[in-house]
Amino acid sequence: MSRATRKGTRSPARHAADSHDLIRVHGARENNLKDVNIEIPKRRLTVFTGVSGSGKSSLVFDTIAAESQRLINETYSAFVQGFMPTLARPDVDVLDGLTTAIIVGQERMGADARSTVGTATDANAMLRILFSRLGKPHIGSPQAFSFNVASMSGAGAVTLERGGNTVKERRSFSVTGGMCPRCEGRGAVNDYDLTALYDDSKSLNEGALTIPGYSMDGWYGRIFRGCGFFDPDKPIHRYTKKELDALLYTEPTKIKVEGVNLTYAGLIPTIQKSMLSKDVDAMQPHIRAFVERAVTFATCPECCGTRLSEPARSSKIKRICIADACAMQISDLAEWVKGLEEPSVAPLLAALQHSLDSFVEIGLGYLSLDRPSGTLSGGEAQRVKMVRHLGSSLTDVSYVFDEPTIGMHPHDIQRMNDLLLQLRDKGNTVLVVEHKPEAIAIADHVVDLGPGAGAAGGEVVFEGTVDGLRESGTLTGRHLDDRATLKKTVRKPNGALEIRGASTHNLQKVDVDIPLAVLVVVTGVAGSGKSSLIHGSVARRDGVVAIDQTPIRGSRRSNPATYTGLLEPIRKAFAKENGVKPALFSANSEGACPNCNGAGVIYTDLAMMAGVATPCGVCEGKRFETSVLEYKFGGRDISEVLAMPVTEALAFSSRSPASRARARAR
């Protein structure tokens, strides 16, 4: 058998499109970055290391990912951009070779009480379609199995223009939803302790209401006084049944007070809308304390906590209804779906099977689809988001992860590593901010930032392979192979915190005594019940302070000084030193720059175009009025003190013992 050959042929020249294999960053100055220049290989797994505060997130999230998302947003029309978040261009000279960035962060999922693992992914939607096709008896479309859709019907006359004539016709409509009418799809009903809402011995004008945020000095007082439904000067215990009903249960009603159109709603509907629509764990501490004191929750007696109406629960496939399917452990549900053979829905079954298998593969097979998404830990939430991407057909995408192995058992870190490698092997660029040596070890490329944190960081101190990092002599390289040693002696406990019959989520009547006055670590593989034990049985006890991964919530005026309370002693120290009022040293009060109102920047609304934030030309971003900056403490004005790093402020604040104690604690 002969084979034709061609001699003297040359390999084809590299195509110009193949030369774009790097993400180039030049002159990055976001936050503490110091003119960082770096080239990141595409279609590789790059891990960014360094001490906390060294600039990893500033480079990866605030520069690379932020600019990618901003450029994508600009591809939409100006009208569509008006409905999207406005993103400013990062402080960087050149960003070249960017691809579409998908951020998979650690943010908790869904504060809405109706959000579940199933609704946060496509699994629940596919199950609803499956039951609408195969369920017996047939009850309707997929929305008939949704606990977020209420059943409703109506009829009336409509006026139409037809052939030049005005015609009136009677029309009717009917919507079949799956929402339980008793609990409105929440799975729980609530009752109110009215004594926690108001002091019935007082009138409204005397401050009877004890609900957080309710005051007769503001809009609530104006509405209550002008609604005309009751006498605000009469003690509540003297209200007639009609007046009390109006105070408590009136649905939102339009009223006019002093010529102004306002909306009045009773206390109960207002609390349900403003407080109970959120997950309890996502509430601010004082709101959560009020809700736990004033509201009692119980499983809905009509739907038994399934959130679904009786018709939705009556339709079954192989003696399993959709409520039963959602309550199954996902690994068990995957086996059940695997046993369904119906050619008419074969593509749907294949997609659902892949989604459920992804949960198992990612180490979340122990969850159920009806698990409230607000109860997931930060690590679990991050992996649930990954389920959407594992089966995606997209390639040449940049996936950006924020410490994906945080809080993981060593057994689960290898699983996460395999998933990251899967994403890379599909032709994607994977950027990971990480501290764990086990996760750093799989990197194709490593970027180490430092050498320190804050002002001492912001520089690339190493770039290369993992072996090169180990030999580099940087802080990360020197400690890459460190392993903690066991203590030879341990402190003796002083008493114990008893837990009996704990049954939150997957806990099976756990009895345990947690020793007091010592450091206690709760371990176990992901999903073993650690968070359920602590948050379900310990966190809400008297004298217990819970510190979790919930992000700090605040306005754009909020900063570490206002959040921690450090600003108060600083203001008092300035006031005492200069013999003036403390209010002058607050950017939210009398000392605010009149041009920017203490924001430090001017926000310009460009209607459908993205808004622009520019530094205030009067205060130059310092937020304070010029006359206020003339007052000094230790030779510094208030803006200079607030701009100090905490370590520098600690040394500076020796004149204020209270401030020094708080700065040291921080």
N, C-alpha and C positions, 0 to 999 in steps of 0.2 A: 504494500500500500504506500503510495507516494504522497508527499505533502509539499505543497508549493510554499516557497519561502521568498521573502523580499529582503535583499541585502542592502545595507547602506541607508535604511530608513531611520529617521530620528523620532524620538518620543515627542508627541505634540506639546507645544508651549503651554505653560500654565495659563488658564483662562483668567481674565482680569477680575472676574467676579470672585475667584477663589482667593484673591489677595486680601479680602476684608475678613480676616480671621482674628482680629484683636479689637477689644474695647479700649480706646485711648482716653485717658483722663489727664489733663494738663492744667495746672494752676488751681486746684480745688482748695477753697478757703471756707467751706461751710463750718460753722461752729469753731472748733479748735484746730481744724486742719490748716497746715502751714504750707500753702502752695504745693500741694501733693501732685506729683507726676507719676503715672503708673500705666502699664499696658497689661490688660487681662486677656488671656487666651479664651476664644469662644469654643463652645462645644466641649468644655472641660469642667471639672469640678474644682472651684477655687475656694479655699477656706481663708477667712480673715481672722487673725488672732491678735492678741494683745490684752493688756490689763483693762479692766472696766474703766471707761472714760478716755481711752486712748484715741478714739476717733473712728472706730470700726463702723458704727451705725451712721456716723456723719458721712462717711465715704460711700458706703453701700446703699443705704436707704435714702439719706437726705440729698445725695448727689446723683448717683447712677440711676437708681430706681425712680426718683422723683422727676428727673429730666425725661426719662423714657415715658412716664405716664403723662407728663405735660405735653410732650410732642404728639402723643396719641390723641389727647383731648383736642389739640389744635386741628386735627383732621376732620373734626365734626363741624357742622355749620355753626354760625354765630348764634342762631336760635337755640340749638341743642346745647351749646356750651353754657348758655344761661342757666341751665338746670343742673350743671355739673359743678363740683367743687373747684374753686379757683386755685391754681398752683403757680407760685412764683418761680422764676428761673433760678436754679442754684447758683451760688457764688463760685463760678468756675470759668476759666478762660476757654478751654476747648473740651468738648465731649464728642467723640467720634466713634462710629461703629456700633452704636446702641441697637439693641433688639427689644422687642416687646417684653416688658418686665411684668412678671406676676409675683406679687408679694404674698408670702405665706407666713404671717406673723403669729405672735402669741396672744393676740387679743381674745378675750373671752367672747363666746358666741351668744347672740340673742338675749337681750334683757327682756324681750317680750314673753309674757307668760304662755303664749301659744306656740312658741318656737320649740321644736324638738329635733333630735338627731335626724329623723326622717324628713322633716320639712326643710332642714338646712342642707340636705343633699337631694339628689334626684330619686332616691330609693322610694320615698313615700309617694311621689307623683306616679312612678311606674306601678307601684302596688295598686293605686286607685284605678289606673287604666286596666290593670289585670282583672280586678274584681268586677269592674263595669262590663267586661267582656265575658268572663267565665263564671261569675258568681250566680248562684241559684238561691232564691228567685232573683230575677233581674229587676233592679229598682231604679236604674237611671244611668246617667252619664257619670264620668269620673268625679264630678263635684258632689255627687250624692254620697261619696265616701270621704269627703273633706270636712274636718271639724272646724274649718275656718269659714265655711259657707252655710248660711242659715236658710232653711226652707221658707219660702214666701210666695204669696200669690196676690193678685189684684185685678181689678177690672174698672173700666171707665170709658167715657166717650172721648173720641179724638176728632179734630176738624182737619179735613184734607182739601187741597185744591186739586180738582180732577176735571180735565177737559174744560177749564174756564169756569167751572161751577164749584161752589163750596159744599162739601159733603161731610156729614157727620156719621161716624161709624162707632160701634161698640167694640172695644178691644179688651182682651184679658191676657194675663201672663201668669206663669207658674214656674218657680225655681225650686228644684229639689236639692237641698243641701244635706250634708251629713252632720251638722252641728247639733249637739244636744241642747234642746231648748231650755233646760233647767239651769245648767252651768255655763251656757254660751260657749261651749268648746274648751273650757278651762280644766275640766275634770274635777273641780272642787267648788264647793259653795261656801259662802262666808256669812257670818253673823257679826253684829256690831254691839259692843258694849257702849251704850249711849253715855254712860257716866264718864267715859274717857274722851268723849267729843266735846262736852260742855259741862259747866257747873250750873245746874238748874236753879240754884239760889240767887244767881245774878242775872241781870239783863245783858243784852248784847252790848250795849253802850258801856256797861260796867266791866266788860272783858270776860264774858261767860265762856267764849269758845276757847278750847285748849288744844286745837289742832295746829301742828307746826305750820307757820307761814300765814295763819289767819290773824289779822289785826284790824281793828275798827279805824285805824289811823290812815289806811290806804284805800285801794279800790274796793276791797271787800266791804269796808265800812260804808263807803258811798253807795254800794249796791244794796246792802242790807237795810240801810236807812231809807232808801228811795224806792224800794220795790213795792211797798204798800201791802205786803202779804201778812205782816205782823207788826206789833209795836216793839221797836228796839229798846224802849225804856222799861218794858215790863219784864219782871223775872220769868225765866222760861218755865218754871214749875206752874205758873199761872196761865200758860198758853192753853187755848182751846184745842180740841183735837184737830180742827182744821188748820189752825196756825202752826201747830207742831208738825203736822204733815207737810205743810208748805216749807217749813224750815229744813226738814230732813229729806223729803222724797221728790220734790218738784223737779221734773225733767227740764233741761235747758229751755228757757223762755225769754223772748225778746221783751225788754222793758226800756222805758225812756226816763232818765234821771237828769233833771236840770237841763233838759234839751239835748242830752247826749244819749245815743243809742247804745245800750249795754245788754249783756246776757246774764240772767239770773238762773242758777241751778241749786238744788238742795244739797245739803252736806253729803249725803250718801252717794248720789251720782257723781259729785265732784271728786270725792275720795276714790271711787272706782275708776274714774278716768285718769286722774293725775297720779295716783299711787299704786292701785292694785293692778293696773295694766302692765306693770313692770315686774320682773322677777324680784322676790324679796331680797335675795343676796346682792342684787345690783343697786339697791337703794342706799342713799346716804345714811350714816349711822343713826342720826336723830329721827329720820323718817322711818327707818326700819324698827327702831325702838317703839315708836308710836303705833305702827301697824301691828306689831306683835302684842302690844298692850290692848289695843282697841278692837282688833279683828281676830276672830277665830275661824280657822279653815277646817273643813271636813270633806271627805270624799263625797262626790255627788251621788245621792242615793238612786238617781234615775239611770245614769250611765255607768255607775260603779267605777268612776274614774277613767273610763276609756275615752271620754270627750265626744263620743259619737251617738247619734240618734238610734232609736230602736230599729228602724228599717235598715240602716247601714250595718248594724250588728247581725241582722237576720240573714243577709246574703252571704253564702259560704261556698268555699271551694274545698272539696274533700273534708268536709266537716270543720273547716277552719274559717272563721270570719276575719275581716281585716284588723279588728281590734286584737284578736288572738295573735295574728301574724306580727303586728307591731310590738306586741309584748314579749315575743320570743327573743332569746339571745340571738344575735345576728348570725352566729355560726350555725345555730339550729335552723334558723330561717333559710339560710343558704342551702342546707340539706333538703328542706321541704320544697323549695323552689326547684331544686335539681330533679325532684321526682315528678314534676308536672310535665306532661307531654301533650301539647296541643299545637298542631301545625299552624293554625290560624293566627297564633300570637307568638310564633317561634322567635322572631327578631326581638320582641319585647322581653321574652323570657331570657334570651341570651344577654341582653343589656342589663337586666336586673340581676342575673346571676353574676355577671362581671363586677357590678357595683358592690354586691354583698361579699363576693370573694376578696375584693380590695380591702374591705373593712377587716376581714380575717387576716389577710396578708400583712396589713399595717399594724396588727396587734390590737385591734379594737373589736374583735369578735365577741367579747364579753358584754358589749353594750346592747341595748335594744333600741328600736327605731322610735319608741315612744318616750325615751329618756329626755327630759327637758334639757335643751342645749345650754341653758344658763348654769346647770349643775356640773358641766364638764370642766375639768382642770384646764389650765392654759396649754399644757402639752397635748391633752386629748383633743382640744379644739383645733390645734394646729394640724394634727394628723387627720381629723375629720375633713378639714379643708383640702388635704392632699388627695382624698378619695376622688374628688372631681377631676384632678389632673392626671391620675395614673392611667385612665382610659382615654385620655384626650388624643386626638389625631394631630394636634399641633406639634410642629418641630421648629428648631431654631428659635426657641423662646428662652428668655432669661428668667429662671426661677430664683427668687431671693428668699432665703430662710434666716430667721432670727433665732439662733440657739435651739435648733429642733430637738436636741437630746436633753434639754434642761429637765431635771427632775426624773429622768428615766432610770429604770433598773438596768444594770449591765446586760441582762438578758435581752432587753428591748433595744439597746443601742445598735446592736448588729442588724436588727430588722430595719431600723431607720437608715442605717448606712446602705443597706441593699436597695432601699427605695430611692435614695438619692442617686445611687449609681444607675438605677433603671432610667431615671429621668435624663441623666447625662447620656446614656447609651442610645437614647432615641434621637440624639443630635441636638440636645438642648445645652445651654450654658447654665450651670448651677453655681450660685454664689451663696456661701454659707458663713454667717457670723457665728463663731463657735469657741468654746473654752475646753471641751472635753478632749483629752489626748486620743481616745478611741475614735472620735469623729474626725479629728485632724489627720489621723493616720491614713485615711482613704483619699486625701486630696491629691489632685494632679499638680496643683499649683498653690502655694501658700504666700499670703501677704501678711506680714507682722507689723503692726503699728505700735507706736510708743514714742520714746522709751518709757514715759510715765503716763499719768492721767491728767486730764484737764489741760492747763497751760503747759505742762511738762510733756504732753503728748502731741498728737497731730502730725507725726512724721512716719514715713515708711522706713523701718529699721532693718527689714529683711524682706527679700522676695526671691522665691525659688521653690525647691522641693522640700519634702518633709525631712529627709536626711540632712539637707543643707541647713534647715532651721535648727535641727538638733545640735549641729556643730557651730552654729552662728555666734553663740555667746550672748544673744539677747536674753532679756528676762524670761520670755516665753521659752526659748530654746534651752536655757539652763534648767528650767523646771518641768520640761515636757515629760520626763520619765519619773518625776517625783511620785511617791506613794505614801499615803498617810500611815503612821504607825499607831499601834494600840497603846492606850495609856496603861501604865503599870498599876496605878491605883485610881479608884473612882470615888467621887463624893457620895456620902451616905444620904439617902432620901429623908425627908421630914414629912411623913404622912403620905396619903395617896388620894387620888381623885377616882372615885368608883364609877364605873360604867357597867350597867346591867341591861341585858336584853337588847343591845343595839341592833337595829334592823333596817337602817337607811340603805336604800338601793340593794346591793347584793349581800349586805351583812346578814349573817344568820344567827340572830340572838347572841351576839358577842358579849361576853363578860370579861372585863379586864380592869385592873387597878393601875392607874398611871401614877408613878411616884412623883412627889412634889419636891421642890427646891433642888432639882437636878436637871441636867440637859437630857431630854428623852427624844430619841429618834424613832419614827415609825417607818418601817421599811416593807418591801414586798414588790412583786412585779406590778406593772401597770394594770389597773383594774382589779387589784386584789382587795380594795376597800379602804385604803389608807385615808383618802380625803373624806370618804363617807363617814368613817369613824370619827375623825377630828371635827369636821364641820357639822356633822349631824348630832354628835353627842357631847362635844366639848366647847366649841366656839361660842355658843349662845348662853353659856352659864355665867352667873354673876361673878365678877372679878376676873373674867377671861378676856384678854385683848387679842383679837384675830387680825393677823397681818397676812394678806394673801396677794395674788397676782393681779388684782383688779387695778386698772390704770387710774391715776389721779385725775379727778374731774375738776375743771376750773375754767374760767373765762380766759380770754387772751391777755387780760391784765394780771392774771395770777402768776406768781413766781415763787421760788423756794422761800423767800423771806416772808411773804404773806401766808403761804400754806403752813409753814412750821411755827408761825407766831414770832419769829425773830424780829420782824419789823417793829413790833410794838416797843420793846425796850430800846431799840435803836432810835426810834422817834422821840421817846422820852429823854434819852441821853442828849440828843441834839437840842430839844426844847429847854432842858435844864441848863445846858451850857450857854445858850444864847438868850434865855429869858423870854421865850416866845411860846406860842401854843404848839402842841404836838401835831395838830391837824395840818400845819404848814408842811410837814415832812411826809405827807401821804400824797401819792400821785393820783389817788382817787378822791381827794378832798380839796381843801383850800389851797394846797401847794401845787396843784396840777397846772401844767402849761395851758394857757387859755386857747392856744391855737389848735392843739391836738387833744385837748381834754385829758392829758396825762397818759395817752396811749404811746407816745413816742414816735408814732408814724401817722401819716395821713392816708386814710383809705378812700380811694376814688372809685366810685361805682360807674362802670362804663356800660350800663344796661346789659345788652345781650353779650357784650364782649367781657373777657375776664377782667375783674377788678384789679387795681394796682395799688400796692402799698409802698409809700415813699417816706423816708425819714423826715420828720418835722423840721422845717427850715428855721423855726424860731428857737426851739430848745435843742436842736441837733440830736434828737433821739434820747435826750436825758430825762424827759417826761416832766421835769419840774420847771416852775416859773423862774425867771432869771434872778429875781430878788431873793428867792429861797436859797439859791445856790451860793449866795454871799455868806450865809451862815456856815461856820466851820465847827468841826469837832475833831480835835487831834490833827488839825491842819488839812482835813479833807471835808468836802461837801457831801451831801446826802447821796448824790448820784455816784460819786466816786466810791463811797463805802459799799453801796449796793452792787457795784460792778466788781468788787474784790472777789477772788476765789475764797472759799471758806477757810482754808488754812491760813491765808494772809489776814482774813478778818478776825480769826481767833487771836492772833498776836496783837492786832490793832485794838481789839475790844477789851483790853485789860482794864480800862477805866470803867467798864460796865460789867460788874460781876454776873448779873442776870443774863446778859447777852453771852458772856463767855461760857457759862454753864450750858446754855442751849446749843451754842456752836460746837462745843466739845461733844455733846450727845449726838449731834448730827454727823 
